[in-house]
Amino acid sequence: MSVSFDKEQIVSVTDLQRNLGRVMDKARSKDVIVMRNNHPSLVLLSFERYEELAELAEHMEIYNLVQQRKENLAPSIDIADVIKRLNLTEEELDFIERS
């Protein structure tokens, strides 16, 4: 997966150390990529953005779980077929309902 960022969103570890407050202010409005040895090392983001991403991840987990369960569903069985297969009488059904 490829992600692109504006030049303004990229800071070095040294810049982060020297200007923590400024970088934190920047991270409140846009994600900030911290570079170490010219490679992306960290992403700084606001807490609100973190919550959005965490919620999105949770929704994706739920979606994937639903899809798995849809694939593994047993075929549905009509209640009339169950009654017929079990040879239940009206009296037995009434007794089951009252129990």
C-alpha positions in Angstrom: 0.0 0.0 0.0 1.4 3.4 -1.0 0.6 6.5 1.0 1.5 10.0 -0.1 2.1 13.1 2.1 2.7 16.8 1.6 6.2 18.0 2.2 4.9 20.0 5.1 3.8 16.8 6.9 7.3 15.3 7.0 9.8 16.2 9.7 13.1 14.7 10.8 13.7 13.2 14.3 16.0 16.2 14.9 13.3 18.7 14.0 10.9 16.9 16.2 13.3 17.1 19.1 14.1 20.8 18.6 10.5 21.9 17.8 8.2 19.5 19.7 5.5 22.0 20.4 5.4 23.2 16.7 5.3 19.7 15.4 2.5 18.7 17.9 0.5 21.8 16.7 1.0 20.6 13.1 -0.1 17.1 14.0 -3.4 18.4 15.4 -4.5 19.3 11.9 -2.6 16.9 9.7 -0.8 13.6 10.3 3.0 14.1 10.6 5.6 11.6 9.3 8.8 11.5 11.4 11.8 10.5 9.3 14.8 8.7 10.8 17.8 8.1 8.5 15.7 9.2 5.6 13.1 6.5 6.2 9.6 6.9 7.7 9.8 5.9 11.4 6.7 7.3 13.1 3.3 8.9 12.4 2.1 11.6 14.8 -1.6 12.3 14.7 -4.2 14.0 16.9 -6.1 12.0 19.4 -9.3 12.7 17.5 -7.8 11.2 14.3 -6.6 8.2 16.3 -10.1 7.6 17.6 -11.5 7.9 14.0 -8.9 5.3 12.8 -9.6 3.0 15.8 -13.3 3.2 15.1 -12.8 2.5 11.4 -10.6 -0.5 12.3 -13.4 -1.8 14.6 -16.0 -1.4 11.9 -13.7 -3.3 9.5 -13.3 -6.1 12.0 -17.1 -6.4 12.4 -17.6 -6.3 8.7 -15.1 -9.1 8.2 -16.7 -11.1 10.9 -20.2 -10.7 9.3 -18.7 -11.8 6.0 -17.2 -14.9 7.5 -20.4 -15.8 9.2 -22.4 -15.3 6.0 -20.0 -17.7 4.2 -20.4 -20.3 7.0 -24.2 -20.2 7.4 -26.0 -23.4 7.6 -28.9 -23.7 5.2 -32.2 -22.6 6.8 -34.8 -25.2 7.6 -38.5 -24.5 7.5 -40.3 -25.2 10.8 -43.0 -27.2 9.0 -40.3 -29.5 7.7 -38.9 -29.9 11.3 -42.3 -30.8 12.7 -42.9 -33.3 9.8 -39.5 -34.9 10.3 -40.0 -35.3 14.1 -43.5 -36.6 13.6 -44.9 -34.2 16.2 -48.6 -34.1 16.9 -50.7 -31.0 17.6 -50.9 -32.1 21.3 -47.1 -32.4 21.5 -46.7 -28.9 19.9 -49.2 -27.5 22.4 -47.3 -29.1 25.3 -44.0 -27.7 24.0 -45.5 -24.2 23.7 -46.9 -24.3 27.3 -43.6 -25.6 28.8 
